[in-house]
Amino acid sequence: MKEIKINIFEQIGSTAAVSSEDGELSYNRIVKGLEEKDVKVILNFTNIELVTSTFLNAAIGQLYNKYGSPFLRERLKVENMAKEDLELLKKVVERAKEYFKDKAKIDASIKEALGDE
């Protein structure tokens, strides 16, 4: 299987992966790689000192709306990420799986809780 490495530091030009805009840029690159046949996408977090759930939701969380967990487990890898950031990524992935499993129901619950009709 061919590998495509995405260096997050080079992609966003910063040691802080914090914005949804940067996450969206990374997401688009990841999807482009995953659309190729027999390709594993490797996200390299070397030189990244700060990661937020905002960035991770945009870059990785929304992948679960487009792809299934088995596909992503096989074709997407993260390397050189700090231990605490890996824990945050795990939470983001768990929430994304739960959300996209029953998106309409969760959206309706949120609207009801906020009083939106």
C-alpha positions as CSV (number, residue, x, y, z in Angstrom):
1,M,0.0,0.0,0.0
2,K,1.3,3.4,-1.0
3,E,1.7,6.0,1.7
4,I,1.0,9.7,1.6
5,K,2.5,11.7,4.4
6,I,0.9,15.0,5.4
7,N,3.1,17.1,7.7
8,I,0.6,19.2,9.7
9,F,3.3,21.7,10.7
10,E,4.1,22.4,7.0
11,Q,0.4,22.3,6.0
12,I,-0.7,25.0,8.5
13,G,2.6,26.9,8.9
14,S,2.4,27.0,12.7
15,T,3.2,25.0,15.8
16,A,-0.4,25.4,16.9
17,A,-3.1,23.3,15.2
18,V,-6.1,25.2,16.7
19,S,-8.4,26.7,14.0
20,S,-11.2,25.0,12.1
21,E,-9.9,26.7,9.0
22,D,-6.6,24.9,9.3
23,G,-8.5,21.7,10.2
24,E,-10.5,22.1,7.0
25,L,-7.4,22.5,4.9
26,S,-6.0,19.3,6.4
27,Y,-9.4,17.5,6.0
28,N,-9.4,18.3,2.2
29,R,-5.8,17.0,1.9
30,I,-6.7,13.8,3.8
31,V,-9.8,13.2,1.7
32,K,-7.8,13.7,-1.5
33,G,-5.4,11.0,-0.3
34,L,-8.1,8.6,0.8
35,E,-9.8,8.9,-2.5
36,E,-6.8,7.2,-4.2
37,K,-6.8,3.5,-4.4
38,D,-4.6,1.5,-2.0
39,V,-3.2,4.6,-0.2
40,K,-2.6,5.0,3.5
41,V,-2.6,8.6,4.7
42,I,-0.2,9.4,7.5
43,L,-0.7,12.6,9.5
44,N,2.6,13.7,11.0
45,F,2.4,16.0,14.0
46,T,6.1,16.7,14.4
47,N,6.7,20.3,15.6
48,I,3.1,20.7,16.6
49,E,3.0,22.0,20.2
50,L,-0.7,22.7,20.6
51,V,-3.7,20.9,19.3
52,T,-7.4,21.7,20.0
53,S,-10.6,19.8,19.5
54,T,-11.7,22.5,17.1
55,F,-8.8,21.6,14.7
56,L,-9.3,17.8,15.2
57,N,-13.0,18.0,14.6
58,A,-12.5,19.8,11.3
59,A,-9.5,17.7,10.2
60,I,-10.4,14.2,11.4
61,G,-13.8,14.1,13.1
62,Q,-15.8,14.9,10.0
63,L,-14.1,12.0,8.2
64,Y,-16.5,9.8,10.1
65,N,-19.4,11.3,8.1
66,K,-17.8,10.2,4.9
67,Y,-16.0,7.0,5.8
68,G,-16.6,4.1,8.1
69,S,-14.4,3.3,11.1
70,P,-12.9,0.1,9.6
71,F,-11.9,2.0,6.5
72,L,-10.3,4.8,8.5
73,R,-8.6,2.4,10.9
74,E,-6.9,0.8,7.9
75,R,-6.1,3.8,5.8
76,L,-5.4,6.7,8.2
77,K,-2.6,6.8,10.7
78,V,-1.3,9.5,13.1
79,E,2.3,9.8,14.1
80,N,4.5,11.9,16.3
81,M,1.5,13.3,18.3
82,A,1.9,14.1,22.0
83,K,0.3,11.6,24.5
84,E,-2.2,14.2,25.7
85,D,-3.1,15.2,22.2
86,L,-3.7,11.5,21.3
87,E,-6.2,11.3,24.3
88,L,-8.0,14.4,22.9
89,L,-8.0,12.8,19.4
90,K,-9.6,9.6,20.9
91,K,-12.4,11.7,22.5
92,V,-13.0,13.6,19.2
93,V,-13.2,10.3,17.3
94,E,-15.6,8.8,19.8
95,R,-17.9,11.9,19.7
96,A,-17.8,12.0,15.9
97,K,-18.7,8.3,15.6
98,E,-21.6,8.8,18.0
99,Y,-22.8,12.0,16.3
100,F,-22.7,10.7,12.7
101,K,-24.3,7.4,13.7
102,D,-27.6,9.2,14.4
103,K,-27.0,12.8,13.2
104,A,-30.7,13.7,12.7
105,K,-31.7,12.6,16.2
106,I,-28.8,14.5,17.9
107,D,-29.5,17.6,15.8
108,A,-33.2,17.5,16.9
109,S,-32.2,17.0,20.6
110,I,-29.9,20.1,20.4
111,K,-32.6,22.2,18.7
112,E,-35.1,21.1,21.4
113,A,-32.6,21.9,24.2
114,L,-31.9,25.3,22.8
115,G,-35.6,26.1,22.2
116,D,-35.1,26.4,18.4
117,E,-38.0,25.3,16.2
